[in-house]
Amino acid sequence: SRYRNLALCGALSLSKFG
C-alpha cells in the first residue's frame, strides 16, 4: 500500500511539474 501511495504522489508531482 505504501508503494502505491508513493506512486500516486509521484504521479501527482509529475502532473504538477508537467
Order of alpha helices (4+ residues) and beta strands (2+ residues): alpha
